[in-house]
Amino acid sequence: MRYIVVGNSAAGLFAVEEIRRRDSQSELLVLTAEQEPSYSRCLTTYFLAGDISASQLYLRKEDFTEQLNLNVTYGAKVNRVDPARQLVQSTDGREWHYDRLLLAMGASAKKLTVPGRDLPEIFTLRTLKDVQDINKVIKGGAKKAVVIGGGLVSLKCAYALLKRGLEVTVVVSSGQILSQMLDAKAAGIIEDHLRAHGLRFLFKTEVIAIAGKDHVQVVLLSPQTELAADLVIVGKGVCPNIGELRDCGLKIGKGIQVNSFMATNLPNIYAAGDIAETWDLVRQKFVVNATWPNATTQGRIAGANMCGAHEVYPGSLGLNSVDFFGLSAMSAGFTKLQEAMPAEDWEEEESQRFIDGKTIYQKLIYQESILKGFLLVGDTSQCGVLTALIKSGRPLTNNQKEIALGRRGTLAIELMTKKL
């Protein structure tokens, strides 16, 4: 038996560990486009900020591959699968035969399409190499940075650059930051907090070009505005690394669709992580929920089932969290009632209060008393219990709703009493 796992990030890492736990003898090959052992992409902005060292990015000890008897091939960018001959092929023409295959290649950052996009100081931030290249520009004397996009990765990059002492402007095409994660009120709280720490924002603004002779000098905006810049970081979202895999017969939407066993529609081929479309517990449809916890669980279950188990993946949940200068925020499931339209049987409750000068904002969204989403700013201590409630799919009593919203009591105690 030969197992091949394509990708060595969260899903791939947890898959190989599960395969080896169940099968210590068969050949296990990891193919990765990276040049580095498994590391945490979630921590790259903390490394950029100087909060952690490079060694803290790595997820396992140096002897990990020897301990698990893994054969890892670095620099192998897989772009083709031949399901009839059970072969995978890399862009440089190398081929490998598999008996069981896991596709866990993750996603890549979207790039700019405007004039000047190829100037050397323009980056996305997705890999360790991206961070290393950005660090070189900062150490080379960069003072002014423009971050394009108002999403989670963009703001984490802006936060990191602020901590490094740069003057940072965030350019957002919409009217608020974190529009996929927060409602307008929560976004406003985060925005005010970041402004207080020196971050600048330009909303409803598009980048139309980047100018400079051999190096970035100016970011041109619409309407007619220019921003001086030494460094540009693009955070306009990601795309699953599907590429030419669309031609091999896989069922594909936004990502590669899998069933509850993490299996694709093709025999002996599985998918997990940011490349996979899984059933969303709240939205009740196939989506790509590209988060680290989802990827690790999917990878482990895929690894188990590649070894002949029949473990069921219960479905994914959109879940995001962040902390900027001591102000934390977290959301899961639906965060805006209009996302759940038609909303005849939906309701939302929110509360906002001030404790020791800090804004505490909470919002819960229900469908027929079943929690379908939450949003927490300033106090995220109840996130674990609320996430468990969403996954349970059980209706809450009015008393439990009051407790969940923080109006009285402690939800954790109430739930333990009710054994939910």
C-alpha positions as CSV (number, residue, x, y, z in Angstrom):
1,M,0.0,0.0,0.0
2,R,1.3,3.5,-0.9
3,Y,-0.4,6.5,0.6
4,I,0.4,9.9,-0.9
5,V,-0.5,13.1,0.9
6,V,-0.2,16.3,-1.2
7,G,0.4,19.2,1.1
8,N,2.2,19.5,4.4
9,S,0.1,22.2,6.2
10,A,-2.7,21.5,8.7
11,A,-4.7,19.0,6.9
12,G,-1.8,17.1,5.5
13,L,0.1,17.0,8.8
14,F,-2.8,15.6,10.8
15,A,-3.6,13.1,8.0
16,V,-0.1,11.6,8.0
17,E,-0.1,11.3,11.8
18,E,-3.4,9.5,11.7
19,I,-2.3,7.2,8.9
20,R,0.8,6.3,10.8
21,R,-1.2,5.7,14.0
22,R,-3.2,3.1,12.1
23,D,-0.7,1.8,9.7
24,S,3.0,1.7,10.7
25,Q,4.2,-0.4,7.8
26,S,2.9,0.9,4.4
27,E,4.8,3.5,2.4
28,L,3.8,7.1,3.1
29,L,4.8,9.9,0.8
30,V,4.3,13.6,1.3
31,L,4.5,15.9,-1.7
32,T,4.6,19.6,-1.0
33,A,5.2,22.7,-3.1
34,E,6.8,24.3,0.0
35,Q,10.5,24.2,0.8
36,E,10.0,24.1,4.5
37,P,8.8,21.5,7.1
38,S,5.2,21.9,8.4
39,Y,4.7,25.3,10.0
40,S,1.7,27.4,11.2
41,R,0.4,29.8,8.6
42,C,-1.8,31.3,11.3
43,L,1.4,32.5,13.1
44,T,3.2,34.1,10.2
45,T,1.8,37.6,11.0
46,Y,3.0,37.2,14.6
47,F,6.4,36.4,13.2
48,L,6.2,39.5,11.0
49,A,5.3,41.6,14.0
50,G,8.3,40.3,15.9
51,D,6.1,38.6,18.6
52,I,7.6,35.1,18.0
53,S,10.8,33.7,16.5
54,A,11.0,31.7,13.3
55,S,11.6,28.5,15.2
56,Q,8.2,28.9,16.9
57,L,6.4,28.6,13.6
58,Y,7.3,25.0,13.1
59,L,4.7,22.5,14.2
60,R,6.8,19.4,14.9
61,K,10.4,18.5,16.0
62,E,13.2,18.1,13.5
63,D,13.1,14.3,13.7
64,F,9.4,14.1,12.9
65,T,9.8,12.6,9.4
66,E,12.2,10.0,10.7
67,Q,9.9,9.1,13.7
68,L,6.9,8.5,11.4
69,N,9.0,7.1,8.5
70,L,7.8,9.7,6.0
71,N,9.3,10.3,2.6
72,V,8.8,14.0,2.0
73,T,9.5,15.6,-1.4
74,Y,9.8,19.3,-1.2
75,G,9.3,21.7,-4.2
76,A,6.7,19.3,-5.8
77,K,3.8,21.4,-7.1
78,V,1.2,18.8,-8.0
79,N,-1.1,20.0,-10.9
80,R,-2.5,16.7,-12.4
81,V,-4.1,13.5,-11.3
82,D,-4.7,10.5,-13.5
83,P,-7.4,8.5,-11.6
84,A,-7.4,5.7,-14.1
85,R,-3.7,4.9,-13.7
86,Q,-3.7,6.2,-10.1
87,L,-0.9,8.7,-10.8
88,V,-0.2,12.3,-9.6
89,Q,2.1,14.6,-11.6
90,S,4.0,17.7,-10.7
91,T,4.5,20.8,-12.9
92,D,8.0,19.6,-13.7
93,G,6.8,16.3,-15.1
94,R,7.6,14.0,-12.2
95,E,5.0,11.2,-11.5
96,W,4.1,9.1,-8.5
97,H,1.8,6.1,-8.2
98,Y,-0.7,6.0,-5.3
99,D,-3.1,3.5,-3.8
100,R,-4.7,6.1,-1.6
101,L,-4.4,9.8,-2.3
102,L,-5.2,12.9,-0.2
103,L,-5.3,16.3,-1.9
104,A,-4.5,18.9,0.8
105,M,-2.8,21.6,-1.2
106,G,-4.6,24.5,0.5
107,A,-5.2,27.8,-1.2
108,S,-3.2,30.7,-2.7
109,A,-3.6,34.4,-2.2
110,K,-5.2,36.4,-4.9
111,K,-2.9,38.9,-6.6
112,L,-3.4,42.4,-8.0
113,T,-4.3,42.8,-11.7
114,V,-3.5,46.6,-11.9
115,P,-0.6,48.3,-13.7
116,G,2.6,48.1,-11.7
117,R,1.6,44.8,-10.0
118,D,5.0,43.3,-10.7
119,L,7.1,45.8,-8.8
120,P,9.4,44.0,-6.3
121,E,7.9,45.5,-3.1
122,I,4.4,44.1,-3.6
123,F,3.5,41.0,-1.7
124,T,0.7,38.8,-0.6
125,L,1.2,37.0,2.8
126,R,0.5,33.3,2.7
127,T,3.8,31.5,3.2
128,L,6.9,31.7,5.3
129,K,8.8,32.9,2.2
130,D,6.4,35.8,1.9
131,V,7.2,36.9,5.4
132,Q,10.9,36.5,4.9
133,D,10.7,38.7,1.7
134,I,8.7,41.3,3.5
135,N,11.2,41.4,6.3
136,K,14.0,42.1,3.8
137,V,12.1,45.2,2.6
138,I,11.5,46.4,6.1
139,K,15.1,45.9,7.1
140,G,16.0,47.7,3.9
141,G,14.5,50.9,5.3
142,A,10.8,50.8,4.3
143,K,8.8,53.5,6.3
144,K,5.4,53.7,4.6
145,A,3.2,50.7,3.8
146,V,-0.2,50.4,2.1
147,V,-2.3,47.3,2.8
148,I,-5.0,46.6,0.2
149,G,-8.1,44.9,1.6
150,G,-10.0,45.0,4.8
151,G,-10.2,41.3,5.6
152,L,-8.7,39.3,8.4
153,V,-5.3,38.7,6.8
154,S,-5.0,42.3,5.7
155,L,-5.6,43.7,9.2
156,K,-3.3,41.2,10.8
157,C,-0.6,42.3,8.3
158,A,-1.3,46.0,9.1
159,Y,-1.1,45.3,12.8
160,A,2.2,43.6,12.3
161,L,3.6,46.4,10.3
162,L,2.4,49.0,12.9
163,K,4.3,47.0,15.6
164,R,7.4,47.2,13.4
165,G,7.2,51.0,13.3
166,L,5.9,51.6,9.8
167,E,3.2,54.2,8.9
168,V,0.4,52.0,7.6
169,T,-2.7,52.9,5.5
170,V,-5.4,50.3,4.8
171,V,-7.3,50.7,1.6
172,V,-10.8,49.0,1.6
173,S,-13.1,48.8,-1.4
174,S,-16.2,48.4,0.8
175,G,-17.6,50.5,3.6
176,Q,-16.3,48.5,6.6
177,I,-13.4,46.2,7.7
178,L,-13.8,42.5,8.3
179,S,-17.1,42.4,6.4
180,Q,-17.0,38.5,6.2
181,M,-16.5,38.2,9.9
182,L,-18.3,41.1,11.7
183,D,-21.4,43.3,11.4
184,A,-21.0,47.0,11.0
185,K,-21.2,47.8,14.7
186,A,-18.5,45.3,15.7
187,A,-16.4,46.4,12.8
188,G,-16.7,50.0,14.0
189,I,-15.4,49.1,17.4
190,I,-12.4,47.3,16.0
191,E,-11.8,50.2,13.5
192,D,-11.8,52.8,16.3
193,H,-9.4,50.8,18.4
194,L,-7.0,50.4,15.5
195,R,-7.2,54.1,14.6
196,A,-6.3,54.9,18.2
197,H,-3.1,52.9,17.7
198,G,-2.2,54.8,14.6
199,L,-3.7,52.8,11.7
200,R,-5.2,54.8,8.8
201,F,-8.2,53.7,6.8
202,L,-9.6,54.7,3.4
203,F,-13.0,53.2,2.6
204,K,-14.9,52.8,-0.7
205,T,-11.6,53.2,-2.4
206,E,-10.1,51.2,-5.3
207,V,-6.4,50.8,-6.2
208,I,-6.0,51.6,-9.9
209,A,-2.2,51.4,-10.3
210,I,1.1,51.2,-8.5
211,A,3.8,53.4,-9.8
212,G,7.6,53.7,-9.4
213,K,10.8,53.4,-11.3
214,D,12.0,49.8,-10.6
215,H,10.6,50.1,-7.0
216,V,7.2,50.9,-5.4
217,Q,6.9,54.7,-4.8
218,V,3.2,55.6,-5.2
219,V,-0.1,53.8,-4.9
220,L,-2.7,55.4,-7.2
221,L,-6.3,55.3,-6.0
222,S,-9.8,56.1,-7.3
223,P,-11.1,58.7,-6.8
224,Q,-7.9,60.7,-7.7
225,T,-5.6,60.1,-4.7
226,E,-2.0,59.2,-4.3
227,L,-0.3,57.4,-1.4
228,A,3.4,57.4,-1.0
229,A,4.6,53.8,-0.2
230,D,7.7,51.7,0.1
231,L,5.8,48.5,0.6
232,V,2.5,47.1,-0.5
233,I,0.7,44.1,0.9
234,V,-2.3,42.6,-0.9
235,G,-5.0,40.9,1.1
236,K,-7.9,40.3,-1.3
237,G,-8.8,36.8,-0.3
238,V,-7.6,33.3,-1.4
239,C,-8.5,30.7,-4.0
240,P,-8.2,26.9,-3.5
241,N,-5.2,25.4,-5.4
242,I,-7.3,23.5,-7.8
243,G,-5.7,24.5,-11.1
244,E,-5.7,21.7,-13.7
245,L,-7.3,19.3,-11.3
246,R,-10.6,20.5,-12.8
247,D,-9.8,18.4,-15.8
248,C,-9.5,15.0,-14.0
249,G,-13.1,14.3,-13.2
250,L,-13.4,15.6,-9.7
251,K,-16.6,17.2,-8.6
252,I,-15.7,20.8,-8.0
253,G,-17.6,23.9,-6.9
254,K,-15.6,26.6,-5.1
255,G,-13.4,23.7,-3.9
256,I,-13.2,20.0,-4.3
257,Q,-16.4,18.5,-2.9
258,V,-16.2,15.7,-0.5
259,N,-18.7,13.5,1.3
260,S,-19.0,12.9,5.1
261,F,-16.0,10.5,4.9
262,M,-13.8,13.3,3.2
263,A,-13.8,11.2,0.0
264,T,-14.2,12.8,-3.4
265,N,-16.4,11.3,-6.2
266,L,-13.3,9.5,-7.6
267,P,-12.2,6.2,-6.1
268,N,-9.3,6.3,-3.5
269,I,-9.0,10.1,-3.7
270,Y,-9.8,12.2,-0.6
271,A,-9.5,16.0,0.0
272,A,-9.2,18.1,3.1
273,G,-8.4,21.6,4.3
274,D,-8.6,24.9,2.3
275,I,-9.0,23.0,-1.0
276,A,-12.1,21.1,0.1
277,E,-15.7,22.0,0.0
278,T,-17.5,20.5,3.0
279,W,-21.1,20.6,4.3
280,D,-21.6,23.7,6.4
281,L,-23.5,23.0,9.6
282,V,-25.2,26.4,9.7
283,R,-25.6,27.3,6.0
284,Q,-26.7,23.8,5.0
285,K,-24.7,23.8,1.8
286,F,-21.2,23.0,0.5
287,V,-18.7,25.7,1.2
288,V,-15.0,26.2,1.7
289,N,-14.5,27.0,5.4
290,A,-10.8,27.7,5.3
291,T,-9.8,27.7,9.0
292,W,-7.1,25.9,10.8
293,P,-9.4,23.9,13.2
294,N,-11.5,22.7,10.3
295,A,-8.4,21.6,8.3
296,T,-6.9,19.7,11.2
297,T,-10.1,17.7,11.9
298,Q,-10.7,17.1,8.2
299,G,-7.1,15.9,7.7
300,R,-7.3,13.5,10.6
301,I,-10.6,12.0,9.5
302,A,-9.4,11.7,5.9
303,G,-6.3,9.9,7.1
304,A,-8.4,7.5,9.2
305,N,-10.7,6.6,6.3
306,M,-7.7,6.2,3.9
307,C,-6.7,3.4,6.2
308,G,-10.1,1.7,6.0
309,A,-12.0,3.4,8.9
310,H,-15.5,4.8,8.4
311,E,-15.2,8.0,10.5
312,V,-17.9,10.6,9.7
313,Y,-17.0,14.3,9.5
314,P,-20.0,16.1,11.0
315,G,-19.5,19.2,8.9
316,S,-17.6,22.5,9.0
317,L,-18.3,25.8,10.7
318,G,-17.1,29.2,9.7
319,L,-15.2,30.5,12.8
320,N,-12.8,33.4,13.0
321,S,-10.9,35.1,15.9
322,V,-8.5,37.9,16.2
323,D,-6.8,40.1,18.8
324,F,-5.5,43.6,18.1
325,F,-3.6,45.4,20.8
326,G,-5.5,43.6,23.5
327,L,-9.0,43.9,22.0
328,S,-10.3,40.4,21.0
329,A,-13.1,39.5,18.6
330,M,-14.6,36.2,17.5
331,S,-17.5,35.1,15.3
332,A,-19.0,31.9,14.1
333,G,-21.8,30.9,11.7
334,F,-24.1,33.7,10.7
335,T,-23.1,37.2,12.0
336,K,-25.7,39.2,10.0
337,L,-29.4,38.5,9.9
338,Q,-29.6,39.3,6.2
339,E,-27.2,36.5,5.5
340,A,-29.9,34.1,6.6
341,M,-32.7,35.5,4.3
342,P,-35.5,34.6,4.0
343,A,-35.6,35.3,7.7
344,E,-39.2,34.9,8.8
345,D,-38.2,32.4,11.5
346,W,-34.9,34.1,12.4
347,E,-34.1,36.5,15.2
348,E,-31.1,38.3,16.6
349,E,-30.3,39.6,20.0
350,E,-27.4,41.9,21.0
351,S,-26.0,43.7,24.0
352,Q,-23.3,46.3,24.4
353,R,-21.8,47.5,27.6
354,F,-18.7,49.2,28.9
355,I,-16.4,47.6,31.5
356,D,-13.3,49.3,32.8
357,G,-13.3,51.5,29.7
358,K,-13.5,48.6,27.3
359,T,-16.5,48.0,24.9
360,I,-18.1,44.6,25.3
361,Y,-20.4,43.7,22.3
362,Q,-22.2,40.5,21.8
363,K,-24.7,39.3,19.2
364,L,-26.5,36.0,18.9
365,I,-28.5,34.8,15.9
366,Y,-31.2,32.2,16.2
367,Q,-33.5,30.2,14.0
368,E,-36.5,29.0,15.9
369,S,-34.4,29.3,19.1
370,I,-31.5,27.3,17.7
371,L,-28.3,29.2,17.8
372,K,-27.0,29.7,14.3
373,G,-24.2,32.3,14.9
374,F,-22.6,34.6,17.3
375,L,-20.3,37.6,17.4
376,L,-18.2,38.6,20.4
377,V,-16.0,41.7,20.8
378,G,-14.1,42.6,24.0
379,D,-14.9,39.4,25.8
380,T,-14.7,36.1,24.0
381,S,-14.7,33.9,27.1
382,Q,-18.0,32.2,26.1
383,C,-16.9,31.3,22.6
384,G,-16.3,27.6,23.4
385,V,-19.8,27.1,24.9
386,L,-21.5,29.1,22.2
387,T,-19.7,27.1,19.5
388,A,-20.8,23.9,21.1
389,L,-24.4,25.1,21.2
390,I,-24.3,25.8,17.4
391,K,-22.9,22.3,16.8
392,S,-25.5,20.7,19.0
393,G,-28.4,22.2,17.0
394,R,-30.6,22.2,20.1
395,P,-33.2,24.9,20.9
396,L,-32.4,27.2,23.8
397,T,-34.9,28.2,26.4
398,N,-35.5,32.0,27.0
399,N,-33.6,31.7,30.2
400,Q,-30.6,30.2,28.4
401,K,-30.8,32.9,25.8
402,E,-30.6,35.6,28.5
403,I,-27.6,33.9,30.0
404,A,-25.9,33.4,26.6
405,L,-26.2,37.1,26.0
406,G,-24.5,37.9,29.3
407,R,-27.5,39.4,30.9
408,R,-27.3,37.1,33.9
409,G,-25.7,34.0,35.2
410,T,-23.0,31.9,33.6
411,L,-23.9,29.9,30.5
412,A,-21.3,27.2,31.1
413,I,-22.9,26.4,34.5
414,E,-26.4,26.4,33.1
415,L,-25.4,24.1,30.3
416,M,-23.6,21.7,32.6
417,T,-26.8,21.6,34.7
418,K,-28.9,20.9,31.7
419,K,-26.3,18.5,30.2
420,L,-26.6,20.0,26.8
